[in-house]
Amino acid sequence: MSGQPPLPFNENQPPFVTILIVSYDGKKYLKACLDSVLDQDFPREHYEVMVIDNSSRDGSADFVEQNYPTVKVVRMKQNYGPNRALTMVGDLLRTKYVAYVNQDVVAHRRWLIELWEVIKSHPNAGVVESSMILPGWPEFKELRREGLLGRAYVWDTTLFGTHEFRTIPVTPTTPPIPVLAVCGAATLSNLEILAKLDHILDPDFFAHAEDLDLGLRLNTAGYEVLLAPRSVVYHNTEWLFHWNVHSIQKGLWMTQNTILAFYKSCYWSEFLFLLPRLLLGKLIKAGQNQSNTVGKLFRGLLAIPLMLLGLVMALLRLPQFRNKRRGTLAQRKMPRGWIVQRLLNPSWKPDPAAWTSLLNRTRERP
């Protein structure tokens, strides 16, 4: 999804939507993912599916080509990460609306139509996201792909720059929910709006927090980021921080990229005010999978060197992002102090029961 305007689009002729899936060594997930996105309550001739393979080593691209002839496969020469890979296929897109799902997602049958109805009725919405159900929550075990689920999980940004979930009851008339950040695992975007930004996905974010960056820039530019409460996906991923190489690497990238995302969208007064809170948020996250106060404190203290390293990584990259920040602030329509006020005075509170379920699942694993 490049910064260039999309190709001419005729809303009276299909396809209307392109679904993108970036794959890297995800063969074990792709059958369930593709089966679900190809089985939607949305006319099949009105959407196309494209798998972007980041030079997988497990035969993912061959598997898709051999078993899903209607799915277009784009083979990358190396692992560019999801953001750069999506940017590189921008010239191949021929629709105004582009959906994205992670390779480890299974979509409800009304996933796409619910996103479509929201984005069509909100012409100022740049991105609409889905309710995301994680392992450990009751709905994940059922994996229902039919009917209305009774609640939605809304992913949003807290005062500390971390991401938390709240739950809301869902009825056939529940309206879309405004959010500050995009949850990139399952979205539908309006490319005509995204093309107005200085850039869309930042290819300099190899992975992680690119959705926070996009959500912040859309909101500050005066566009909407919404959650469609009846659009549901099941995301088979590990959300909690664990002390292993993968989580440590992810934690470093998240710390660096969160700081850079706020740097790009904030005025200096906002950024300097929020920076200590962003760093504290990383320590809170490190201890979040502990059930007692002593454990949380110990894990938080243990994470201080990682937090400081992530800070140094971000500070060293500030010059690289200076021009992008200028472009973002030139497009900003929200007044000075808006981001701080939005974070200090949220209209919601995290649902502790959601995290308790994730913690219980973690303890039950062998």
C-alpha positions as CSV (number, residue, x, y, z in Angstrom):
1,M,0.0,0.0,0.0
2,S,2.1,2.8,-1.3
3,G,1.6,6.5,-0.8
4,Q,0.4,6.8,-4.4
5,P,-3.3,7.2,-5.1
6,P,-5.1,3.9,-6.0
7,L,-6.0,3.0,-9.5
8,P,-9.3,4.4,-10.9
9,F,-12.1,2.6,-9.1
10,N,-15.6,1.9,-10.4
11,E,-18.0,1.0,-7.5
12,N,-20.4,-0.5,-10.0
13,Q,-18.0,-3.2,-11.1
14,P,-16.4,-5.9,-9.0
15,P,-14.1,-6.7,-7.4
16,F,-14.7,-4.1,-4.7
17,V,-12.2,-5.4,-2.1
18,T,-8.7,-6.9,-2.1
19,I,-7.9,-9.1,0.9
20,L,-4.1,-9.1,1.6
21,I,-2.4,-11.8,3.7
22,V,1.3,-11.5,4.5
23,S,2.8,-14.9,5.1
24,Y,6.1,-15.9,6.6
25,D,6.6,-19.6,7.5
26,G,2.9,-19.7,8.1
27,K,1.9,-22.9,6.2
28,K,0.4,-24.4,9.4
29,Y,-2.1,-21.5,9.6
30,L,-2.9,-20.8,6.0
31,K,-5.5,-23.5,5.3
32,A,-7.7,-22.3,8.1
33,C,-7.1,-18.7,7.3
34,L,-7.8,-19.0,3.5
35,D,-10.8,-21.3,4.0
36,S,-12.4,-18.7,6.2
37,V,-11.7,-15.7,4.0
38,L,-12.9,-17.5,0.9
39,D,-16.2,-18.5,2.7
40,Q,-17.7,-15.1,3.5
41,D,-21.3,-13.7,3.5
42,F,-20.0,-11.4,0.7
43,P,-20.3,-12.2,-3.0
44,R,-17.2,-14.1,-4.0
45,E,-16.9,-12.2,-7.3
46,H,-16.8,-8.9,-5.3
47,Y,-13.5,-9.6,-3.6
48,E,-10.1,-11.0,-4.5
49,V,-7.4,-12.6,-2.2
50,M,-3.7,-12.0,-2.4
51,V,-1.0,-13.8,-0.4
52,I,2.3,-12.0,-0.1
53,D,4.9,-14.6,0.8
54,N,8.0,-13.1,2.6
55,S,10.4,-15.8,1.3
56,S,9.0,-18.5,3.5
57,R,11.1,-21.6,4.2
58,D,8.2,-24.0,4.8
59,G,6.7,-24.1,1.3
60,S,3.9,-21.6,2.1
61,A,3.8,-20.1,-1.4
62,D,3.8,-23.5,-3.1
63,F,1.0,-24.7,-0.8
64,V,-1.3,-21.8,-1.7
65,E,-0.6,-22.1,-5.4
66,Q,-1.3,-25.8,-5.4
67,N,-4.5,-25.7,-3.3
68,Y,-6.1,-22.3,-3.9
69,P,-6.0,-21.5,-7.6
70,T,-8.1,-18.4,-7.3
71,V,-5.7,-16.8,-4.8
72,K,-2.9,-14.6,-6.2
73,V,0.5,-15.3,-4.7
74,V,3.2,-12.7,-4.7
75,R,6.7,-14.1,-3.8
76,M,9.1,-11.7,-2.1
77,K,12.9,-12.3,-2.6
78,Q,13.5,-12.0,1.1
79,N,11.7,-11.4,4.4
80,Y,10.9,-7.7,4.3
81,G,8.6,-7.8,7.3
82,P,4.9,-7.2,6.9
83,N,5.0,-3.4,6.5
84,R,7.5,-3.1,3.7
85,A,5.9,-6.2,1.9
86,L,2.5,-4.5,1.9
87,T,4.0,-1.3,0.7
88,M,5.8,-3.1,-2.2
89,V,2.6,-4.6,-3.6
90,G,0.8,-1.2,-3.8
91,D,1.1,-1.0,-7.6
92,L,-0.8,-4.4,-7.9
93,L,-3.9,-3.1,-6.1
94,R,-6.9,-2.3,-8.3
95,T,-9.6,-1.7,-5.6
96,K,-10.4,1.3,-3.4
97,Y,-10.9,-0.9,-0.4
98,V,-8.2,-3.2,0.9
99,A,-8.7,-5.7,3.8
100,Y,-5.8,-7.2,5.7
101,V,-5.7,-10.3,7.9
102,N,-2.8,-11.9,9.7
103,Q,-1.9,-15.4,8.5
104,D,-2.9,-16.8,11.9
105,V,-6.4,-15.5,11.8
106,V,-9.7,-17.3,11.2
107,A,-12.5,-15.0,10.1
108,H,-16.2,-15.2,11.0
109,R,-18.5,-15.5,7.9
110,R,-19.7,-12.0,8.4
111,W,-16.3,-10.6,9.0
112,L,-16.0,-8.8,5.7
113,I,-19.6,-7.7,5.2
114,E,-19.7,-6.1,8.6
115,L,-16.5,-4.1,7.9
116,W,-17.9,-3.2,4.5
117,E,-21.1,-1.8,5.9
118,V,-19.3,0.3,8.4
119,I,-16.8,1.8,6.0
120,K,-19.4,2.5,3.4
121,S,-21.6,4.4,5.9
122,H,-18.6,6.4,7.3
123,P,-17.0,8.1,4.4
124,N,-14.4,9.8,6.8
125,A,-13.2,6.4,8.1
126,G,-9.7,5.5,7.0
127,V,-9.6,2.1,8.7
128,V,-12.3,-0.1,10.2
129,E,-11.1,-3.0,12.4
130,S,-12.6,-6.2,13.7
131,S,-13.3,-7.5,17.2
132,M,-10.4,-9.8,17.9
133,I,-10.8,-13.0,20.0
134,L,-7.6,-14.4,21.4
135,P,-6.8,-17.9,22.8
136,G,-7.9,-18.2,26.4
137,W,-11.2,-16.3,25.9
138,P,-14.3,-18.5,25.9
139,E,-15.4,-17.6,22.4
140,F,-12.0,-18.8,21.0
141,K,-12.7,-22.4,22.0
142,E,-16.1,-22.4,20.2
143,L,-14.7,-20.8,17.0
144,R,-18.2,-19.9,15.9
145,R,-18.4,-18.6,12.3
146,E,-22.1,-18.2,12.2
147,G,-24.5,-15.9,14.1
148,L,-24.1,-12.9,16.4
149,L,-21.6,-13.1,19.2
150,G,-22.8,-11.5,22.4
151,R,-19.8,-9.3,23.0
152,A,-16.9,-7.6,21.2
153,Y,-13.4,-7.1,22.4
154,V,-12.2,-3.5,21.7
155,W,-8.5,-3.0,21.5
156,D,-7.3,0.5,22.2
157,T,-4.4,2.6,23.6
158,T,-4.0,3.5,27.3
159,L,-2.4,6.5,29.0
160,F,0.9,4.5,29.0
161,G,0.9,3.8,25.3
162,T,0.1,0.2,25.9
163,H,-2.8,-1.7,24.4
164,E,-5.6,-3.1,26.4
165,F,-9.0,-4.7,25.8
166,R,-12.4,-3.8,27.0
167,T,-15.5,-5.7,26.3
168,I,-18.9,-4.3,25.2
169,P,-22.2,-6.0,24.7
170,V,-23.2,-6.4,21.0
171,T,-26.6,-6.3,19.5
172,P,-27.8,-6.0,15.9
173,T,-27.8,-2.2,16.3
174,T,-24.6,-1.6,18.3
175,P,-22.8,1.3,16.6
176,P,-19.1,1.4,15.5
177,I,-16.6,2.2,18.3
178,P,-14.1,5.0,17.7
179,V,-10.5,4.0,18.7
180,L,-7.2,5.7,18.8
181,A,-5.0,3.0,17.3
182,V,-5.5,0.4,14.6
183,C,-5.5,-3.3,15.5
184,G,-3.7,-4.5,12.3
185,A,-4.6,-8.2,12.6
186,A,-7.9,-7.7,10.7
187,T,-8.9,-4.5,9.0
188,L,-10.6,-2.9,6.0
189,S,-9.1,0.4,4.7
190,N,-10.2,3.1,2.3
191,L,-7.2,3.7,0.1
192,E,-8.5,7.1,-1.1
193,I,-8.2,8.4,2.5
194,L,-4.9,6.6,3.3
195,A,-3.3,8.0,0.1
196,K,-3.9,11.5,1.5
197,L,-1.5,10.8,4.4
198,D,2.2,11.6,4.0
199,H,2.7,7.9,4.0
200,I,0.6,4.8,4.8
201,L,2.4,1.9,6.5
202,D,5.9,3.0,7.5
203,P,8.4,0.5,5.9
204,D,11.0,1.7,8.4
205,F,9.0,-0.2,11.1
206,F,10.0,-3.7,10.3
207,A,7.4,-5.1,12.6
208,H,5.2,-4.1,15.5
209,A,3.5,-0.7,16.4
210,E,2.9,0.2,12.7
211,D,-0.8,-0.1,13.4
212,L,-0.4,2.4,16.4
213,D,1.5,4.7,14.1
214,L,-1.2,4.6,11.4
215,G,-4.0,5.0,13.9
216,L,-2.4,8.1,15.5
217,R,-1.7,9.7,12.2
218,L,-5.3,9.1,10.9
219,N,-6.8,10.5,14.1
220,T,-4.6,13.6,14.3
221,A,-5.4,14.3,10.6
222,G,-9.1,14.4,11.4
223,Y,-10.1,11.0,10.0
224,E,-11.9,8.2,11.8
225,V,-10.6,4.9,13.0
226,L,-13.5,2.6,14.0
227,L,-14.1,-0.9,15.3
228,A,-17.0,-2.8,13.7
229,P,-18.4,-4.7,16.7
230,R,-20.1,-7.5,14.7
231,S,-17.0,-8.2,12.6
232,V,-15.1,-11.0,14.3
233,V,-11.8,-12.8,13.9
234,Y,-10.1,-15.5,15.9
235,H,-6.4,-14.6,16.3
236,N,-4.3,-17.6,17.2
237,T,-1.4,-15.6,18.7
238,E,0.4,-15.2,22.0
239,W,-0.4,-11.8,23.5
240,L,1.4,-11.8,26.8
241,F,5.1,-11.1,27.4
242,H,7.3,-14.1,28.2
243,W,11.0,-14.1,29.0
244,N,12.3,-15.7,25.9
245,V,14.3,-14.5,22.9
246,H,11.2,-13.9,20.7
247,S,9.4,-11.9,23.4
248,I,12.5,-9.9,24.2
249,Q,13.1,-9.0,20.6
250,K,9.4,-8.1,20.2
251,G,9.6,-6.0,23.3
252,L,12.5,-4.1,22.0
253,W,10.8,-3.4,18.7
254,M,7.6,-2.4,20.5
255,T,9.4,0.0,22.8
256,Q,11.4,1.6,19.9
257,N,8.4,1.8,17.5
258,T,5.9,3.1,20.1
259,I,8.2,6.0,20.9
260,L,8.7,6.7,17.3
261,A,5.0,6.5,16.5
262,F,4.2,9.1,19.2
263,Y,7.2,11.2,18.1
264,K,5.8,11.4,14.5
265,S,2.3,12.5,15.6
266,C,3.0,14.7,18.6
267,Y,4.1,18.2,19.0
268,W,7.3,18.5,21.2
269,S,5.3,19.5,24.3
270,E,3.0,16.4,23.9
271,F,5.9,14.1,23.2
272,L,8.0,15.1,26.2
273,F,5.0,14.9,28.5
274,L,4.1,11.4,27.3
275,L,7.6,9.9,27.0
276,P,8.0,9.0,30.7
277,R,4.5,7.4,30.6
278,L,5.4,5.4,27.5
279,L,8.5,4.0,29.2
280,L,6.5,3.2,32.4
281,G,4.0,1.4,30.2
282,K,6.6,-1.0,28.9
283,L,7.6,-1.9,32.5
284,I,3.9,-2.5,33.3
285,K,3.6,-4.8,30.3
286,A,6.6,-6.8,31.4
287,G,4.9,-7.7,34.7
288,Q,1.4,-8.1,33.3
289,N,1.4,-11.8,33.2
290,Q,2.1,-12.0,37.0
291,S,-0.9,-12.4,39.2
292,N,0.6,-11.0,42.4
293,T,2.0,-7.5,43.2
294,V,5.5,-8.8,44.1
295,G,5.7,-10.7,40.9
296,K,4.6,-7.7,38.8
297,L,7.2,-5.5,40.6
298,F,10.0,-8.0,40.1
299,R,9.3,-8.5,36.4
300,G,9.0,-4.7,35.9
301,L,12.3,-4.1,37.5
302,L,13.9,-6.9,35.5
303,A,12.6,-5.2,32.3
304,I,14.3,-1.8,33.0
305,P,17.5,-2.6,31.0
306,L,15.3,-3.7,28.0
307,M,13.2,-0.6,28.3
308,L,16.3,1.6,28.4
309,L,17.8,-0.2,25.4
310,G,14.6,0.3,23.5
311,L,14.7,4.0,24.4
312,V,18.2,4.3,23.1
313,M,17.3,2.5,19.9
314,A,14.4,5.0,19.4
315,L,16.5,8.1,20.2
316,L,19.2,7.0,17.7
317,R,16.5,6.8,15.0
318,L,14.8,10.1,15.6
319,P,16.9,11.9,12.9
320,Q,15.8,9.2,10.4
321,F,12.1,10.0,11.1
322,R,12.4,13.8,11.2
323,N,11.0,14.4,7.7
324,K,8.2,11.9,8.2
325,R,7.3,13.8,11.4
326,R,7.2,17.1,9.5
327,G,4.9,15.6,6.9
328,T,2.6,14.2,9.6
329,L,2.4,17.4,11.6
330,A,1.8,19.4,8.4
331,Q,-1.4,17.3,7.9
332,R,-2.5,17.4,11.5
333,K,-5.8,19.0,12.1
334,M,-6.3,18.2,15.8
335,P,-5.2,21.0,18.2
336,R,-2.1,21.0,20.3
337,G,-2.6,18.9,23.4
338,W,-5.3,16.7,21.8
339,I,-3.4,13.4,22.1
340,V,-2.5,14.1,25.8
341,Q,-6.1,14.8,26.6
342,R,-7.3,11.8,24.7
343,L,-5.0,9.5,26.7
344,L,-5.6,11.2,30.0
345,N,-9.4,11.2,29.7
346,P,-10.4,8.0,28.0
347,S,-14.1,7.1,27.9
348,W,-13.3,3.5,28.8
349,K,-11.6,1.2,31.2
350,P,-9.7,-2.0,30.5
351,D,-11.6,-5.2,31.3
352,P,-9.5,-7.1,33.9
353,A,-11.5,-10.3,33.2
354,A,-10.0,-10.4,29.7
355,W,-6.4,-10.5,31.0
356,T,-7.4,-13.0,33.8
357,S,-8.5,-15.4,31.0
358,L,-5.2,-15.0,29.2
359,L,-3.2,-15.5,32.4
360,N,-5.2,-18.7,33.2
361,R,-4.5,-20.1,29.7
362,T,-0.8,-19.3,30.2
363,R,-0.7,-21.2,33.5
364,E,-2.5,-24.2,32.0
365,R,-0.1,-24.7,29.2
366,P,2.3,-27.7,29.7
